[in-house]
């Protein structure tokens, strides 16, 4: 679900099915709440949101980057729409002179996605989920309602999370979030084509058992729609019920670190990075952790 191994504070987000819901009641700036932004590990301008559990006086502070980020690529238009409270990245990808696009991991603020797509007359050719955690599927229903012909696509191993609040972890936050069922399931090595993109599917469990990443290699630099596998300076959490640090590390080394160094990684949280940067500097799976360059 949220964040990564970027901060000891992420332990606050560990799943508890009996936990009362979070209530977000205040928007704070870094100037009026003494809480260091870099402890969360995200870069760039941010705003802060204080969330409380009923009966608890202690806030959980979420730091949120700017809502829209454009990623430079010579052949594709890549946009990131950031949703609160988990700083989740929804990815919009389209090729020049086309009015169809890919929407990857629509988050908890689907109105932001609609507000981006509709004025530009963009139509999703597919709604893609890298995995089934609730912060990555929360916008599925709104997009399917607006564009019912757009197929909803997820890896076969995470299909059940779409319709099960306990498995998609929303029940841990006192919610019962579900998605429409999948229209198409993807497996390792399968090609997937939509909106002019020809993507390769790679299964990388560890954060979520059915997690997939989607790789576009038609025009350099290659692009990884990576979900919660590999982050800038971090990796996805592995302390969920179907998590595995060994599986996640192996998948990153064998299926991502074999890509060219200039490959762009568009993660599910935080800033964009490259394969080369993470090989050289990532403290969990890169050279500082013993990976041989």
C-alpha positions as CSV (number, residue, x, y, z in Angstrom):
1,X,0.0,0.0,0.0
2,X,1.6,3.3,1.1
3,X,5.2,4.4,1.3
4,X,8.2,2.3,1.4
5,X,11.1,1.4,3.6
6,X,11.9,5.1,3.7
7,X,11.1,5.9,7.3
8,X,10.6,4.2,10.6
9,X,7.4,6.1,10.7
10,X,5.9,3.8,8.1
11,X,5.3,1.3,10.9
12,X,2.3,3.5,11.8
13,X,0.7,2.2,8.6
14,X,1.1,-1.5,9.3
15,X,-2.2,-3.2,8.7
16,X,-4.5,-3.7,11.7
17,X,-8.0,-4.9,10.8
18,X,-9.4,-3.8,14.1
19,X,-8.1,-0.2,13.8
20,X,-10.6,2.7,13.7
21,X,-10.6,4.8,10.6
22,X,-8.2,7.7,10.1
23,X,-9.8,11.1,10.0
24,X,-7.9,13.8,8.2
25,X,-8.9,17.1,9.7
26,X,-6.1,19.6,9.0
27,X,-3.8,20.7,6.2
28,X,-0.5,22.0,7.5
29,X,2.5,23.6,6.0
30,X,6.1,22.7,6.9
31,X,6.3,26.1,8.6
32,X,3.5,25.6,11.1
33,X,4.2,22.0,12.1
34,X,7.7,20.9,13.2
35,X,8.0,17.7,11.4
36,X,10.9,17.2,9.0
37,X,9.9,16.5,5.4
38,X,12.9,14.5,4.6
39,X,12.0,11.9,7.2
40,X,9.4,10.6,4.7
41,X,12.0,10.5,1.9
42,X,10.1,12.3,-0.8
43,X,11.6,15.1,-2.9
44,X,10.2,18.4,-4.1
45,X,7.6,20.9,-2.8
46,X,5.1,19.4,-0.4
47,X,2.1,20.1,1.7
48,X,1.2,18.2,4.9
49,X,-1.9,16.6,6.2
50,X,-2.6,15.7,9.8
51,X,-4.7,12.5,10.3
52,X,-6.0,11.3,13.6
53,X,-7.6,8.1,14.8
54,X,-10.6,8.7,17.0
55,X,-9.6,8.7,20.6
56,X,-5.9,9.3,19.9
57,X,-4.3,12.7,20.5
58,X,-1.3,12.0,18.3
59,X,-1.5,12.9,14.6
60,X,0.0,10.9,11.7
61,X,1.5,13.4,9.4
62,X,1.5,12.7,5.6
63,X,3.7,14.9,3.4
64,X,2.4,15.3,-0.1
65,X,4.3,16.5,-3.1
66,X,2.8,18.8,-5.8
67,X,-0.3,17.3,-7.4
68,X,1.0,17.2,-11.0
69,X,4.4,16.3,-12.2
70,X,5.5,16.0,-15.9
71,X,8.2,13.5,-16.8
72,X,10.4,14.3,-19.7
73,X,10.6,11.7,-22.5
74,X,11.3,12.4,-26.2
75,X,8.5,10.2,-27.6
76,X,5.8,10.0,-24.9
77,X,3.9,12.4,-22.7
78,X,4.1,11.1,-19.1
79,X,2.3,12.8,-16.2
80,X,2.1,11.9,-12.6
81,X,-1.0,12.8,-10.5
82,X,-0.4,12.6,-6.8
83,X,-3.2,11.5,-4.5
84,X,-3.4,12.1,-0.7
85,X,-3.0,10.9,1.9
86,X,-0.4,8.3,0.8
87,X,1.4,10.4,-1.8
88,X,0.4,7.8,-4.4
89,X,1.3,8.3,-8.0
90,X,-1.3,7.8,-10.7
91,X,0.5,7.6,-14.1
92,X,-0.9,9.0,-17.3
93,X,0.9,8.0,-20.5
94,X,0.2,8.9,-24.1
95,X,2.0,9.2,-27.4
96,X,2.1,12.4,-29.3
97,X,-0.8,13.3,-31.5
98,X,-3.0,10.7,-29.9
99,X,-6.1,11.2,-27.8
100,X,-6.1,7.9,-26.1
101,X,-3.9,7.1,-23.1
102,X,-3.0,4.7,-20.4
103,X,-4.0,5.3,-16.8
104,X,-1.9,3.4,-14.3
105,X,-2.9,3.0,-10.6
106,X,-5.8,5.5,-10.2
107,X,-5.6,6.6,-6.6
108,X,-7.8,8.0,-3.9
109,X,-8.5,11.3,-5.6
110,X,-10.1,10.2,-8.9
111,X,-11.5,13.7,-9.5
112,X,-8.0,14.9,-10.1
113,X,-7.6,12.3,-12.9
114,X,-10.9,13.3,-14.4
115,X,-10.0,17.0,-14.2
116,X,-6.8,16.2,-16.0
117,X,-8.2,14.0,-18.8
118,X,-11.5,15.7,-19.7
119,X,-10.2,19.2,-20.6
120,X,-7.6,17.6,-22.8
121,X,-10.1,15.3,-24.4
122,X,-8.1,12.3,-23.4
123,X,-9.7,8.9,-23.2
124,X,-8.3,5.9,-21.4
125,X,-7.6,2.9,-23.6
126,X,-6.9,0.9,-20.5
127,X,-7.0,1.3,-16.7
128,X,-4.0,-0.6,-15.4
129,X,-3.3,-1.7,-11.8
130,X,0.2,-2.8,-10.9
131,X,-1.2,-4.4,-7.8
132,X,-4.4,-4.5,-5.7
133,X,-3.7,-2.4,-2.6
134,X,-6.4,0.1,-2.0
135,X,-4.4,3.3,-2.6
136,X,-3.7,2.0,-6.2
137,X,-7.2,0.9,-7.1
138,X,-9.4,3.5,-5.3
139,X,-10.1,5.4,-8.5
140,X,-11.0,2.4,-10.7
141,X,-14.8,2.7,-10.1
142,X,-14.9,6.4,-11.0
143,X,-12.9,5.8,-14.2
144,X,-15.0,2.8,-15.2
145,X,-18.1,4.8,-14.7
146,X,-16.9,7.6,-16.9
147,X,-15.3,5.3,-19.5
148,X,-17.1,1.9,-19.2
149,X,-15.4,0.6,-22.4
150,X,-11.9,1.0,-21.0
151,X,-10.7,-2.4,-19.8
152,X,-9.6,-2.8,-16.2
153,X,-6.4,-4.8,-16.2
154,X,-4.4,-6.3,-13.3
155,X,-2.0,-9.2,-12.7
156,X,-3.7,-12.5,-12.2
157,X,-2.3,-12.9,-8.7
158,X,-3.9,-9.8,-7.3
159,X,-7.3,-10.2,-8.9
160,X,-9.0,-11.0,-5.6
161,X,-7.8,-7.8,-3.9
162,X,-10.0,-5.7,-6.2
163,X,-13.1,-6.9,-4.4
164,X,-11.9,-7.8,-0.9
165,X,-11.3,-5.0,1.5
166,X,-9.2,-7.1,3.9
167,X,-6.9,-8.3,1.1
168,X,-6.6,-4.8,-0.4
169,X,-5.8,-3.4,3.1
170,X,-8.6,-0.8,3.1
171,X,-10.2,-2.7,6.1
172,X,-7.1,-1.9,8.1
173,X,-8.0,1.8,7.9
174,X,-11.7,1.3,8.8
175,X,-12.8,1.4,5.1
176,X,-14.5,-1.0,2.8
177,X,-13.0,0.0,-0.5
178,X,-13.7,-2.2,-3.5
179,X,-13.2,-1.9,-7.2
180,X,-15.1,-3.3,-10.2
181,X,-13.8,-6.7,-11.2
182,X,-11.0,-7.0,-13.7
183,X,-11.7,-7.2,-17.4
184,X,-8.3,-8.7,-18.2
185,X,-5.6,-10.5,-16.2
186,X,-1.9,-10.4,-17.1
187,X,0.9,-12.9,-16.6
188,X,4.7,-12.9,-16.8
189,X,6.1,-12.3,-20.2
190,X,2.8,-11.4,-21.9
191,X,2.7,-8.5,-24.2
192,X,0.0,-5.9,-23.6
193,X,-0.8,-3.2,-26.1
194,X,-3.1,-0.2,-25.8
195,X,-3.0,3.5,-26.7
196,X,0.0,2.8,-29.1
197,X,2.1,1.4,-26.3
198,X,3.5,-2.1,-26.4
199,X,4.3,-3.2,-22.9
200,X,6.0,-6.2,-21.4
201,X,4.6,-7.7,-18.2
202,X,7.0,-8.8,-15.4
203,X,5.7,-10.4,-12.2
204,X,7.6,-9.1,-9.1
205,X,6.0,-10.3,-5.9
206,X,7.3,-9.3,-2.5
207,X,5.3,-6.1,-1.8
208,X,2.1,-7.8,-3.0
209,X,1.9,-11.4,-4.2
210,X,0.4,-10.6,-7.6
211,X,2.4,-7.4,-8.3
212,X,3.4,-6.7,-11.9
213,X,5.4,-4.1,-13.5
214,X,4.9,-2.9,-17.1
215,X,7.9,-2.1,-19.3
216,X,7.9,0.1,-22.4
217,X,11.0,-0.3,-24.5
218,X,10.0,0.9,-28.0
219,X,11.8,4.3,-27.7
220,X,14.8,5.0,-25.4
221,X,14.9,5.6,-22.6
222,X,12.8,2.6,-21.6
223,X,10.1,3.3,-19.1
224,X,9.0,1.1,-16.1
225,X,5.5,1.6,-14.7
226,X,6.7,0.2,-11.4
227,X,4.1,0.4,-8.7
228,X,5.5,-0.3,-5.3
229,X,8.5,-2.4,-6.2
230,X,11.4,0.0,-6.6
231,X,11.5,3.6,-5.3
232,X,14.1,6.4,-5.4
233,X,16.4,5.2,-2.7
234,X,14.0,2.6,-1.3
235,X,11.9,-0.4,-2.0
236,X,8.3,-1.4,-1.3
237,X,7.2,-2.6,2.1
238,X,7.3,-6.4,2.6
239,X,5.6,-6.7,6.0
240,X,2.1,-7.3,4.6
241,X,0.6,-10.8,4.9
242,X,1.7,-11.8,1.4
243,X,5.0,-9.9,1.5
244,X,8.5,-11.3,1.0
245,X,11.7,-9.3,1.1
246,X,13.6,-12.2,-0.6
247,X,11.1,-12.3,-3.5
248,X,11.1,-8.5,-3.9
249,X,14.9,-8.3,-3.9
250,X,15.3,-11.2,-6.4
251,X,12.7,-9.7,-8.7
252,X,14.4,-6.3,-8.7
253,X,17.8,-7.8,-9.4
254,X,16.7,-10.2,-12.1
255,X,13.9,-8.3,-13.9
256,X,14.7,-4.6,-13.4
257,X,18.4,-4.2,-12.9
258,X,19.0,-6.0,-16.2
259,X,17.4,-3.0,-18.0
260,X,19.6,-0.2,-19.4
261,X,20.9,2.3,-16.8
262,X,18.9,5.2,-18.3
263,X,15.6,3.4,-17.9
264,X,13.1,5.6,-16.2
265,X,11.3,4.1,-13.2
266,X,7.9,5.7,-12.6
267,X,7.1,4.4,-9.1
268,X,3.9,4.3,-7.1
269,X,5.1,6.8,-4.5
270,X,7.7,9.5,-4.6
271,X,9.9,10.9,-7.3
272,X,11.0,9.3,-10.6
273,X,14.3,7.6,-10.7
274,X,16.5,5.5,-13.0
275,X,17.7,2.0,-13.0
276,X,21.3,3.2,-13.0
277,X,20.8,5.4,-10.0
278,X,19.2,2.7,-8.0
279,X,21.8,0.1,-8.9
280,X,24.5,2.4,-7.7
281,X,22.9,4.0,-4.6
282,X,19.8,2.2,-3.4
283,X,20.6,1.1,0.2
284,X,18.3,-1.9,0.1
285,X,19.0,-3.5,-3.2
286,X,21.8,-1.6,-4.9
287,X,25.6,-1.5,-4.5
288,X,25.5,-0.3,-0.8
289,X,23.6,-3.5,-0.1
290,X,26.2,-5.7,-1.9
291,X,24.8,-5.7,-5.4
292,X,27.6,-6.2,-7.9
293,X,27.6,-3.5,-10.6
